[in-house]
Amino acid sequence: MALELTTDNFRTEVLDSDQVSMVDFWAVWCGPCRMVGPIVEELAKEYDGKAKIGKVNVDDHREVAGDYNISSIPTILFFKGGQVVDKQVGAVPKSVLKQKLDALI
């Protein structure tokens, strides 16, 4: 299952992690987010132990979303070494996200 990322645990789980992280910025009311959600969950299972896959609810954790200037959702950020190294805005097929993850691992 994808990690629930919050204002409190974002630094520890993503920025200070030695693993590549994929973070889905989403909201309950967002239709495209509901399309991407199951894909994010599948990737969390497939990449368990290889990469951290997490989700940030932008309504509940506006500070984290603001830190990364999230203005459209879903936005998926890829982190390596505590830095954003790739970005995907909008709903995309699973293969696109897998390709981005595989390139970073």
PDB file as gemmi writes it, atoms N, CA and C in Angstrom:
CRYST1    1.000    1.000    1.000  90.00  90.00  90.00 P 1                      
ATOM      1  N   MET A   1       0.828  -1.180   0.000  1.00  0.00           N  
ATOM      2  CA  MET A   1       0.000   0.000   0.000  1.00  0.00           C  
ATOM      3  C   MET A   1       0.883   1.257   0.000  1.00  0.00           C  
ATOM      4  N   ALA A   2       0.449   2.269  -0.731  1.00  0.00           N  
ATOM      5  CA  ALA A   2       1.212   3.517  -0.805  1.00  0.00           C  
ATOM      6  C   ALA A   2       1.252   4.180   0.568  1.00  0.00           C  
ATOM      7  N   LEU A   3       2.389   4.803   0.871  1.00  0.00           N  
ATOM      8  CA  LEU A   3       2.548   5.522   2.130  1.00  0.00           C  
ATOM      9  C   LEU A   3       1.642   6.742   2.152  1.00  0.00           C  
ATOM     10  N   GLU A   4       1.010   7.006   3.283  1.00  0.00           N  
ATOM     11  CA  GLU A   4       0.270   8.249   3.441  1.00  0.00           C  
ATOM     12  C   GLU A   4       1.266   9.280   3.947  1.00  0.00           C  
ATOM     13  N   LEU A   5       1.585  10.222   3.085  1.00  0.00           N  
ATOM     14  CA  LEU A   5       2.575  11.233   3.438  1.00  0.00           C  
ATOM     15  C   LEU A   5       1.877  12.473   3.980  1.00  0.00           C  
ATOM     16  N   THR A   6       2.449  13.026   5.032  1.00  0.00           N  
ATOM     17  CA  THR A   6       1.861  14.172   5.718  1.00  0.00           C  
ATOM     18  C   THR A   6       2.919  15.255   5.906  1.00  0.00           C  
ATOM     19  N   THR A   7       2.480  16.379   6.410  1.00  0.00           N  
ATOM     20  CA  THR A   7       3.412  17.455   6.743  1.00  0.00           C  
ATOM     21  C   THR A   7       4.442  16.954   7.753  1.00  0.00           C  
ATOM     22  N   ASP A   8       4.006  16.092   8.669  1.00  0.00           N  
ATOM     23  CA  ASP A   8       4.884  15.601   9.733  1.00  0.00           C  
ATOM     24  C   ASP A   8       5.907  14.568   9.270  1.00  0.00           C  
ATOM     25  N   ASN A   9       5.555  13.706   8.315  1.00  0.00           N  
ATOM     26  CA  ASN A   9       6.474  12.623   7.956  1.00  0.00           C  
ATOM     27  C   ASN A   9       7.145  12.787   6.583  1.00  0.00           C  
ATOM     28  N   PHE A  10       6.834  13.851   5.854  1.00  0.00           N  
ATOM     29  CA  PHE A  10       7.355  14.002   4.497  1.00  0.00           C  
ATOM     30  C   PHE A  10       8.886  14.038   4.471  1.00  0.00           C  
ATOM     31  N   ARG A  11       9.476  14.818   5.360  1.00  0.00           N  
ATOM     32  CA  ARG A  11      10.942  14.919   5.388  1.00  0.00           C  
ATOM     33  C   ARG A  11      11.579  13.554   5.645  1.00  0.00           C  
ATOM     34  N   THR A  12      11.100  12.868   6.655  1.00  0.00           N  
ATOM     35  CA  THR A  12      11.685  11.568   7.028  1.00  0.00           C  
ATOM     36  C   THR A  12      11.496  10.527   5.932  1.00  0.00           C  
ATOM     37  N   GLU A  13      10.285  10.434   5.416  1.00  0.00           N  
ATOM     38  CA  GLU A  13       9.962   9.374   4.455  1.00  0.00           C  
ATOM     39  C   GLU A  13      10.493   9.630   3.041  1.00  0.00           C  
ATOM     40  N   VAL A  14      10.574  10.888   2.639  1.00  0.00           N  
ATOM     41  CA  VAL A  14      10.949  11.200   1.257  1.00  0.00           C  
ATOM     42  C   VAL A  14      12.302  11.904   1.167  1.00  0.00           C  
ATOM     43  N   LEU A  15      12.412  13.057   1.791  1.00  0.00           N  
ATOM     44  CA  LEU A  15      13.617  13.878   1.609  1.00  0.00           C  
ATOM     45  C   LEU A  15      14.863  13.247   2.213  1.00  0.00           C  
ATOM     46  N   ASP A  16      14.717  12.581   3.363  1.00  0.00           N  
ATOM     47  CA  ASP A  16      15.870  11.963   4.016  1.00  0.00           C  
ATOM     48  C   ASP A  16      16.058  10.498   3.637  1.00  0.00           C  
ATOM     49  N   SER A  17      15.227   9.981   2.747  1.00  0.00           N  
ATOM     50  CA  SER A  17      15.299   8.572   2.356  1.00  0.00           C  
ATOM     51  C   SER A  17      16.449   8.339   1.377  1.00  0.00           C  
ATOM     52  N   ASP A  18      17.054   7.154   1.477  1.00  0.00           N  
ATOM     53  CA  ASP A  18      18.089   6.812   0.508  1.00  0.00           C  
ATOM     54  C   ASP A  18      17.506   6.077  -0.699  1.00  0.00           C  
ATOM     55  N   GLN A  19      16.191   5.892  -0.702  1.00  0.00           N  
ATOM     56  CA  GLN A  19      15.519   5.271  -1.849  1.00  0.00           C  
ATOM     57  C   GLN A  19      14.897   6.342  -2.736  1.00  0.00           C  
ATOM     58  N   VAL A  20      14.719   6.008  -3.999  1.00  0.00           N  
ATOM     59  CA  VAL A  20      13.943   6.846  -4.907  1.00  0.00           C  
ATOM     60  C   VAL A  20      12.510   6.868  -4.375  1.00  0.00           C  
ATOM     61  N   SER A  21      11.863   8.027  -4.478  1.00  0.00           N  
ATOM     62  CA  SER A  21      10.473   8.153  -4.030  1.00  0.00           C  
ATOM     63  C   SER A  21       9.613   8.715  -5.145  1.00  0.00           C  
ATOM     64  N   MET A  22       8.402   8.176  -5.265  1.00  0.00           N  
ATOM     65  CA  MET A  22       7.399   8.708  -6.176  1.00  0.00           C  
ATOM     66  C   MET A  22       6.245   9.182  -5.308  1.00  0.00           C  
ATOM     67  N   VAL A  23       5.881  10.463  -5.441  1.00  0.00           N  
ATOM     68  CA  VAL A  23       4.858  11.050  -4.588  1.00  0.00           C  
ATOM     69  C   VAL A  23       3.705  11.576  -5.438  1.00  0.00           C  
ATOM     70  N   ASP A  24       2.518  11.059  -5.171  1.00  0.00           N  
ATOM     71  CA  ASP A  24       1.296  11.448  -5.864  1.00  0.00           C  
ATOM     72  C   ASP A  24       0.595  12.526  -5.043  1.00  0.00           C  
ATOM     73  N   PHE A  25       0.480  13.732  -5.591  1.00  0.00           N  
ATOM     74  CA  PHE A  25      -0.289  14.810  -4.955  1.00  0.00           C  
ATOM     75  C   PHE A  25      -1.700  14.744  -5.519  1.00  0.00           C  
ATOM     76  N   TRP A  26      -2.694  14.567  -4.648  1.00  0.00           N  
ATOM     77  CA  TRP A  26      -4.054  14.257  -5.081  1.00  0.00           C  
ATOM     78  C   TRP A  26      -5.069  14.892  -4.125  1.00  0.00           C  
ATOM     79  N   ALA A  27      -6.359  14.739  -4.480  1.00  0.00           N  
ATOM     80  CA  ALA A  27      -7.465  15.144  -3.612  1.00  0.00           C  
ATOM     81  C   ALA A  27      -8.664  14.232  -3.893  1.00  0.00           C  
ATOM     82  N   VAL A  28      -9.501  14.073  -2.895  1.00  0.00           N  
ATOM     83  CA  VAL A  28     -10.670  13.184  -2.989  1.00  0.00           C  
ATOM     84  C   VAL A  28     -11.606  13.611  -4.123  1.00  0.00           C  
ATOM     85  N   TRP A  29     -11.781  14.894  -4.323  1.00  0.00           N  
ATOM     86  CA  TRP A  29     -12.743  15.425  -5.286  1.00  0.00           C  
ATOM     87  C   TRP A  29     -12.232  15.425  -6.730  1.00  0.00           C  
ATOM     88  N   CYS A  30     -11.005  15.044  -6.945  1.00  0.00           N  
ATOM     89  CA  CYS A  30     -10.350  15.121  -8.260  1.00  0.00           C  
ATOM     90  C   CYS A  30     -10.582  13.838  -9.062  1.00  0.00           C  
ATOM     91  N   GLY A  31     -11.323  13.957 -10.171  1.00  0.00           N  
ATOM     92  CA  GLY A  31     -11.617  12.792 -11.019  1.00  0.00           C  
ATOM     93  C   GLY A  31     -10.375  12.107 -11.568  1.00  0.00           C  
ATOM     94  N   PRO A  32      -9.463  12.842 -12.216  1.00  0.00           N  
ATOM     95  CA  PRO A  32      -8.249  12.202 -12.728  1.00  0.00           C  
ATOM     96  C   PRO A  32      -7.413  11.550 -11.615  1.00  0.00           C  
ATOM     97  N   CYS A  33      -7.471  12.122 -10.403  1.00  0.00           N  
ATOM     98  CA  CYS A  33      -6.743  11.525  -9.269  1.00  0.00           C  
ATOM     99  C   CYS A  33      -7.295  10.134  -8.959  1.00  0.00           C  
ATOM    100  N   ARG A  34      -8.610   9.984  -9.089  1.00  0.00           N  
ATOM    101  CA  ARG A  34      -9.227   8.673  -8.829  1.00  0.00           C  
ATOM    102  C   ARG A  34      -8.821   7.656  -9.895  1.00  0.00           C  
ATOM    103  N   MET A  35      -8.473   8.136 -11.085  1.00  0.00           N  
ATOM    104  CA  MET A  35      -7.989   7.228 -12.133  1.00  0.00           C  
ATOM    105  C   MET A  35      -6.561   6.778 -11.831  1.00  0.00           C  
ATOM    106  N   VAL A  36      -5.741   7.678 -11.323  1.00  0.00           N  
ATOM    107  CA  VAL A  36      -4.334   7.390 -11.050  1.00  0.00           C  
ATOM    108  C   VAL A  36      -4.154   6.610  -9.751  1.00  0.00           C  
ATOM    109  N   GLY A  37      -5.049   6.810  -8.795  1.00  0.00           N  
ATOM    110  CA  GLY A  37      -4.931   6.184  -7.472  1.00  0.00           C  
ATOM    111  C   GLY A  37      -4.650   4.687  -7.489  1.00  0.00           C  
ATOM    112  N   PRO A  38      -5.457   3.898  -8.211  1.00  0.00           N  
ATOM    113  CA  PRO A  38      -5.193   2.454  -8.241  1.00  0.00           C  
ATOM    114  C   PRO A  38      -3.838   2.102  -8.859  1.00  0.00           C  
ATOM    115  N   ILE A  39      -3.392   2.887  -9.814  1.00  0.00           N  
ATOM    116  CA  ILE A  39      -2.079   2.656 -10.433  1.00  0.00           C  
ATOM    117  C   ILE A  39      -0.981   2.890  -9.404  1.00  0.00           C  
ATOM    118  N   VAL A  40      -1.120   3.948  -8.618  1.00  0.00           N  
ATOM    119  CA  VAL A  40      -0.138   4.255  -7.573  1.00  0.00           C  
ATOM    120  C   VAL A  40      -0.081   3.105  -6.567  1.00  0.00           C  
ATOM    121  N   GLU A  41      -1.238   2.574  -6.187  1.00  0.00           N  
ATOM    122  CA  GLU A  41      -1.281   1.445  -5.249  1.00  0.00           C  
ATOM    123  C   GLU A  41      -0.589   0.210  -5.827  1.00  0.00           C  
ATOM    124  N   GLU A  42      -0.830  -0.076  -7.112  1.00  0.00           N  
ATOM    125  CA  GLU A  42      -0.175  -1.219  -7.769  1.00  0.00           C  
ATOM    126  C   GLU A  42       1.343  -1.032  -7.775  1.00  0.00           C  
ATOM    127  N   LEU A  43       1.791   0.167  -8.098  1.00  0.00           N  
ATOM    128  CA  LEU A  43       3.229   0.433  -8.132  1.00  0.00           C  
ATOM    129  C   LEU A  43       3.844   0.309  -6.740  1.00  0.00           C  
ATOM    130  N   ALA A  44       3.100   0.689  -5.709  1.00  0.00           N  
ATOM    131  CA  ALA A  44       3.604   0.558  -4.336  1.00  0.00           C  
ATOM    132  C   ALA A  44       3.906  -0.903  -4.022  1.00  0.00           C  
ATOM    133  N   LYS A  45       3.059  -1.811  -4.487  1.00  0.00           N  
ATOM    134  CA  LYS A  45       3.292  -3.249  -4.267  1.00  0.00           C  
ATOM    135  C   LYS A  45       4.470  -3.735  -5.111  1.00  0.00           C  
ATOM    136  N   GLU A  46       4.485  -3.356  -6.377  1.00  0.00           N  
ATOM    137  CA  GLU A  46       5.514  -3.829  -7.303  1.00  0.00           C  
ATOM    138  C   GLU A  46       6.915  -3.331  -6.945  1.00  0.00           C  
ATOM    139  N   TYR A  47       7.003  -2.135  -6.401  1.00  0.00           N  
ATOM    140  CA  TYR A  47       8.311  -1.543  -6.111  1.00  0.00           C  
ATOM    141  C   TYR A  47       8.659  -1.584  -4.628  1.00  0.00           C  
ATOM    142  N   ASP A  48       7.921  -2.379  -3.864  1.00  0.00           N  
ATOM    143  CA  ASP A  48       8.204  -2.509  -2.430  1.00  0.00           C  
ATOM    144  C   ASP A  48       9.649  -2.957  -2.233  1.00  0.00           C  
ATOM    145  N   GLY A  49      10.406  -2.193  -1.453  1.00  0.00           N  
ATOM    146  CA  GLY A  49      11.811  -2.509  -1.218  1.00  0.00           C  
ATOM    147  C   GLY A  49      12.766  -1.881  -2.227  1.00  0.00           C  
ATOM    148  N   LYS A  50      12.219  -1.407  -3.370  1.00  0.00           N  
ATOM    149  CA  LYS A  50      13.051  -0.790  -4.405  1.00  0.00           C  
ATOM    150  C   LYS A  50      12.874   0.719  -4.467  1.00  0.00           C  
ATOM    151  N   ALA A  51      11.672   1.175  -4.147  1.00  0.00           N  
ATOM    152  CA  ALA A  51      11.358   2.610  -4.177  1.00  0.00           C  
ATOM    153  C   ALA A  51      10.217   2.871  -3.206  1.00  0.00           C  
ATOM    154  N   LYS A  52      10.147   4.093  -2.720  1.00  0.00           N  
ATOM    155  CA  LYS A  52       9.030   4.484  -1.851  1.00  0.00           C  
ATOM    156  C   LYS A  52       7.963   5.128  -2.715  1.00  0.00           C  
ATOM    157  N   ILE A  53       6.742   4.664  -2.545  1.00  0.00           N  
ATOM    158  CA  ILE A  53       5.620   5.213  -3.290  1.00  0.00           C  
ATOM    159  C   ILE A  53       4.642   5.778  -2.265  1.00  0.00           C  
ATOM    160  N   GLY A  54       4.332   7.058  -2.386  1.00  0.00           N  
ATOM    161  CA  GLY A  54       3.462   7.685  -1.405  1.00  0.00           C  
ATOM    162  C   GLY A  54       2.480   8.656  -2.027  1.00  0.00           C  
ATOM    163  N   LYS A  55       1.546   9.105  -1.177  1.00  0.00           N  
ATOM    164  CA  LYS A  55       0.499  10.013  -1.614  1.00  0.00           C  
ATOM    165  C   LYS A  55       0.366  11.153  -0.613  1.00  0.00           C  
ATOM    166  N   VAL A  56       0.154  12.359  -1.130  1.00  0.00           N  
ATOM    167  CA  VAL A  56      -0.105  13.529  -0.296  1.00  0.00           C  
ATOM    168  C   VAL A  56      -1.473  14.084  -0.681  1.00  0.00           C  
ATOM    169  N   ASN A  57      -2.389  14.102   0.276  1.00  0.00           N  
ATOM    170  CA  ASN A  57      -3.695  14.720   0.056  1.00  0.00           C  
ATOM    171  C   ASN A  57      -3.494  16.229   0.166  1.00  0.00           C  
ATOM    172  N   VAL A  58      -3.668  16.945  -0.945  1.00  0.00           N  
ATOM    173  CA  VAL A  58      -3.358  18.371  -0.968  1.00  0.00           C  
ATOM    174  C   VAL A  58      -4.307  19.196  -0.106  1.00  0.00           C  
ATOM    175  N   ASP A  59      -5.512  18.702   0.136  1.00  0.00           N  
ATOM    176  CA  ASP A  59      -6.444  19.421   1.000  1.00  0.00           C  
ATOM    177  C   ASP A  59      -6.037  19.325   2.463  1.00  0.00           C  
ATOM    178  N   ASP A  60      -5.508  18.173   2.856  1.00  0.00           N  
ATOM    179  CA  ASP A  60      -5.109  17.950   4.246  1.00  0.00           C  
ATOM    180  C   ASP A  60      -3.701  18.448   4.555  1.00  0.00           C  
ATOM    181  N   HIS A  61      -2.859  18.523   3.536  1.00  0.00           N  
ATOM    182  CA  HIS A  61      -1.447  18.874   3.749  1.00  0.00           C  
ATOM    183  C   HIS A  61      -1.012  19.948   2.756  1.00  0.00           C  
ATOM    184  N   ARG A  62      -1.670  21.089   2.861  1.00  0.00           N  
ATOM    185  CA  ARG A  62      -1.419  22.209   1.938  1.00  0.00           C  
ATOM    186  C   ARG A  62       0.026  22.703   2.003  1.00  0.00           C  
ATOM    187  N   GLU A  63       0.638  22.591   3.172  1.00  0.00           N  
ATOM    188  CA  GLU A  63       2.011  23.079   3.323  1.00  0.00           C  
ATOM    189  C   GLU A  63       2.975  22.309   2.412  1.00  0.00           C  
ATOM    190  N   VAL A  64       2.838  20.989   2.387  1.00  0.00           N  
ATOM    191  CA  VAL A  64       3.714  20.172   1.529  1.00  0.00           C  
ATOM    192  C   VAL A  64       3.444  20.500   0.062  1.00  0.00           C  
ATOM    193  N   ALA A  65       2.166  20.586  -0.315  1.00  0.00           N  
ATOM    194  CA  ALA A  65       1.821  20.911  -1.696  1.00  0.00           C  
ATOM    195  C   ALA A  65       2.374  22.288  -2.070  1.00  0.00           C  
ATOM    196  N   GLY A  66       2.285  23.234  -1.144  1.00  0.00           N  
ATOM    197  CA  GLY A  66       2.806  24.578  -1.388  1.00  0.00           C  
ATOM    198  C   GLY A  66       4.308  24.607  -1.557  1.00  0.00           C  
ATOM    199  N   ASP A  67       5.008  23.773  -0.785  1.00  0.00           N  
ATOM    200  CA  ASP A  67       6.469  23.712  -0.883  1.00  0.00           C  
ATOM    201  C   ASP A  67       6.926  23.343  -2.292  1.00  0.00           C  
ATOM    202  N   TYR A  68       6.079  22.590  -3.027  1.00  0.00           N  
ATOM    203  CA  TYR A  68       6.451  22.131  -4.370  1.00  0.00           C  
ATOM    204  C   TYR A  68       5.596  22.788  -5.455  1.00  0.00           C  
ATOM    205  N   ASN A  69       4.935  23.892  -5.078  1.00  0.00           N  
ATOM    206  CA  ASN A  69       4.142  24.679  -6.037  1.00  0.00           C  
ATOM    207  C   ASN A  69       3.158  23.827  -6.835  1.00  0.00           C  
ATOM    208  N   ILE A  70       2.474  22.926  -6.150  1.00  0.00           N  
ATOM    209  CA  ILE A  70       1.491  22.074  -6.815  1.00  0.00           C  
ATOM    210  C   ILE A  70       0.258  22.915  -7.123  1.00  0.00           C  
ATOM    211  N   SER A  71      -0.023  23.107  -8.406  1.00  0.00           N  
ATOM    212  CA  SER A  71      -1.182  23.912  -8.794  1.00  0.00           C  
ATOM    213  C   SER A  71      -2.206  23.097  -9.572  1.00  0.00           C  
ATOM    214  N   SER A  72      -1.806  21.968 -10.106  1.00  0.00           N  
ATOM    215  CA  SER A  72      -2.705  21.066 -10.818  1.00  0.00           C  
ATOM    216  C   SER A  72      -2.525  19.671 -10.233  1.00  0.00           C  
ATOM    217  N   ILE A  73      -3.639  18.966 -10.102  1.00  0.00           N  
ATOM    218  CA  ILE A  73      -3.548  17.586  -9.624  1.00  0.00           C  
ATOM    219  C   ILE A  73      -4.287  16.680 -10.582  1.00  0.00           C  
ATOM    220  N   PRO A  74      -3.879  15.430 -10.697  1.00  0.00           N  
ATOM    221  CA  PRO A  74      -2.750  14.853  -9.996  1.00  0.00           C  
ATOM    222  C   PRO A  74      -1.408  15.349 -10.540  1.00  0.00           C  
ATOM    223  N   THR A  75      -0.493  15.576  -9.633  1.00  0.00           N  
ATOM    224  CA  THR A  75       0.906  15.826  -9.979  1.00  0.00           C  
ATOM    225  C   THR A  75       1.721  14.767  -9.256  1.00  0.00           C  
ATOM    226  N   ILE A  76       2.592  14.117  -9.984  1.00  0.00           N  
ATOM    227  CA  ILE A  76       3.451  13.091  -9.397  1.00  0.00           C  
ATOM    228  C   ILE A  76       4.889  13.573  -9.502  1.00  0.00           C  
ATOM    229  N   LEU A  77       5.537  13.667  -8.337  1.00  0.00           N  
ATOM    230  CA  LEU A  77       6.938  14.084  -8.295  1.00  0.00           C  
ATOM    231  C   LEU A  77       7.814  12.878  -7.970  1.00  0.00           C  
ATOM    232  N   PHE A  78       8.978  12.841  -8.582  1.00  0.00           N  
ATOM    233  CA  PHE A  78       9.956  11.783  -8.344  1.00  0.00           C  
ATOM    234  C   PHE A  78      11.146  12.402  -7.634  1.00  0.00           C  
ATOM    235  N   PHE A  79      11.536  11.820  -6.509  1.00  0.00           N  
ATOM    236  CA  PHE A  79      12.626  12.334  -5.696  1.00  0.00           C  
ATOM    237  C   PHE A  79      13.778  11.346  -5.663  1.00  0.00           C  
ATOM    238  N   LYS A  80      14.977  11.887  -5.685  1.00  0.00           N  
ATOM    239  CA  LYS A  80      16.188  11.082  -5.500  1.00  0.00           C  
ATOM    240  C   LYS A  80      17.174  11.952  -4.740  1.00  0.00           C  
ATOM    241  N   GLY A  81      17.706  11.433  -3.645  1.00  0.00           N  
ATOM    242  CA  GLY A  81      18.638  12.212  -2.845  1.00  0.00           C  
ATOM    243  C   GLY A  81      18.021  13.470  -2.267  1.00  0.00           C  
ATOM    244  N   GLY A  82      16.712  13.424  -1.994  1.00  0.00           N  
ATOM    245  CA  GLY A  82      16.023  14.557  -1.400  1.00  0.00           C  
ATOM    246  C   GLY A  82      15.649  15.667  -2.374  1.00  0.00           C  
ATOM    247  N   GLN A  83      15.901  15.449  -3.673  1.00  0.00           N  
ATOM    248  CA  GLN A  83      15.622  16.460  -4.691  1.00  0.00           C  
ATOM    249  C   GLN A  83      14.603  15.947  -5.701  1.00  0.00           C  
ATOM    250  N   VAL A  84      13.777  16.851  -6.220  1.00  0.00           N  
ATOM    251  CA  VAL A  84      12.852  16.497  -7.296  1.00  0.00           C  
ATOM    252  C   VAL A  84      13.679  16.297  -8.559  1.00  0.00           C  
ATOM    253  N   VAL A  85      13.548  15.118  -9.163  1.00  0.00           N  
ATOM    254  CA  VAL A  85      14.326  14.823 -10.367  1.00  0.00           C  
ATOM    255  C   VAL A  85      13.447  14.582 -11.592  1.00  0.00           C  
ATOM    256  N   ASP A  86      12.135  14.449 -11.385  1.00  0.00           N  
ATOM    257  CA  ASP A  86      11.214  14.272 -12.506  1.00  0.00           C  
ATOM    258  C   ASP A  86       9.816  14.630 -12.024  1.00  0.00           C  
ATOM    259  N   LYS A  87       8.938  14.903 -12.992  1.00  0.00           N  
ATOM    260  CA  LYS A  87       7.583  15.359 -12.658  1.00  0.00           C  
ATOM    261  C   LYS A  87       6.624  14.894 -13.732  1.00  0.00           C  
ATOM    262  N   GLN A  88       5.423  14.530 -13.316  1.00  0.00           N  
ATOM    263  CA  GLN A  88       4.365  14.159 -14.251  1.00  0.00           C  
ATOM    264  C   GLN A  88       3.080  14.839 -13.787  1.00  0.00           C  
ATOM    265  N   VAL A  89       2.475  15.639 -14.649  1.00  0.00           N  
ATOM    266  CA  VAL A  89       1.220  16.300 -14.312  1.00  0.00           C  
ATOM    267  C   VAL A  89       0.112  15.670 -15.144  1.00  0.00           C  
ATOM    268  N   GLY A  90      -0.977  15.315 -14.468  1.00  0.00           N  
ATOM    269  CA  GLY A  90      -2.126  14.722 -15.149  1.00  0.00           C  
ATOM    270  C   GLY A  90      -2.099  13.207 -15.103  1.00  0.00           C  
ATOM    271  N   ALA A  91      -3.232  12.620 -15.461  1.00  0.00           N  
ATOM    272  CA  ALA A  91      -3.367  11.165 -15.458  1.00  0.00           C  
ATOM    273  C   ALA A  91      -2.616  10.579 -16.653  1.00  0.00           C  
ATOM    274  N   VAL A  92      -1.840   9.551 -16.377  1.00  0.00           N  
ATOM    275  CA  VAL A  92      -1.077   8.860 -17.423  1.00  0.00           C  
ATOM    276  C   VAL A  92      -1.168   7.356 -17.191  1.00  0.00           C  
ATOM    277  N   PRO A  93      -0.879   6.565 -18.224  1.00  0.00           N  
ATOM    278  CA  PRO A  93      -0.885   5.116 -18.044  1.00  0.00           C  
ATOM    279  C   PRO A  93       0.218   4.653 -17.082  1.00  0.00           C  
ATOM    280  N   LYS A  94       0.016   3.503 -16.506  1.00  0.00           N  
ATOM    281  CA  LYS A  94       0.977   2.908 -15.577  1.00  0.00           C  
ATOM    282  C   LYS A  94       2.358   2.787 -16.206  1.00  0.00           C  
ATOM    283  N   SER A  95       2.406   2.465 -17.484  1.00  0.00           N  
ATOM    284  CA  SER A  95       3.691   2.262 -18.159  1.00  0.00           C  
ATOM    285  C   SER A  95       4.571   3.522 -18.117  1.00  0.00           C  
ATOM    286  N   VAL A  96       3.965   4.690 -18.169  1.00  0.00           N  
ATOM    287  CA  VAL A  96       4.723   5.944 -18.132  1.00  0.00           C  
ATOM    288  C   VAL A  96       5.393   6.103 -16.770  1.00  0.00           C  
ATOM    289  N   LEU A  97       4.644   5.821 -15.705  1.00  0.00           N  
ATOM    290  CA  LEU A  97       5.200   5.952 -14.356  1.00  0.00           C  
ATOM    291  C   LEU A  97       6.278   4.895 -14.094  1.00  0.00           C  
ATOM    292  N   LYS A  98       6.045   3.676 -14.589  1.00  0.00           N  
ATOM    293  CA  LYS A  98       7.044   2.603 -14.434  1.00  0.00           C  
ATOM    294  C   LYS A  98       8.344   2.988 -15.134  1.00  0.00           C  
ATOM    295  N   GLN A  99       8.235   3.547 -16.316  1.00  0.00           N  
ATOM    296  CA  GLN A  99       9.415   3.938 -17.085  1.00  0.00           C  
ATOM    297  C   GLN A  99      10.222   4.984 -16.329  1.00  0.00           C  
ATOM    298  N   LYS A 100       9.537   5.947 -15.737  1.00  0.00           N  
ATOM    299  CA  LYS A 100      10.219   6.998 -14.977  1.00  0.00           C  
ATOM    300  C   LYS A 100      10.895   6.423 -13.734  1.00  0.00           C  
ATOM    301  N   LEU A 101      10.181   5.540 -13.034  1.00  0.00           N  
ATOM    302  CA  LEU A 101      10.762   4.899 -11.842  1.00  0.00           C  
ATOM    303  C   LEU A 101      11.980   4.064 -12.211  1.00  0.00           C  
ATOM    304  N   ASP A 102      11.843   3.243 -13.228  1.00  0.00           N  
ATOM    305  CA  ASP A 102      12.938   2.350 -13.627  1.00  0.00           C  
ATOM    306  C   ASP A 102      14.187   3.139 -14.024  1.00  0.00           C  
ATOM    307  N   ALA A 103      13.990   4.307 -14.624  1.00  0.00           N  
ATOM    308  CA  ALA A 103      15.134   5.129 -15.032  1.00  0.00           C  
ATOM    309  C   ALA A 103      15.895   5.686 -13.816  1.00  0.00           C  
ATOM    310  N   LEU A 104      15.215   5.789 -12.687  1.00  0.00           N  
ATOM    311  CA  LEU A 104      15.830   6.379 -11.494  1.00  0.00           C  
ATOM    312  C   LEU A 104      16.425   5.370 -10.520  1.00  0.00           C  
ATOM    313  N   ILE A 105      15.979   4.127 -10.630  1.00  0.00           N  
ATOM    314  CA  ILE A 105      16.435   3.109  -9.665  1.00  0.00           C  
ATOM    315  C   ILE A 105      17.805   2.580 -10.064  1.00  0.00           C  
TER     316      ILE A 105                                                      
END                                                                             
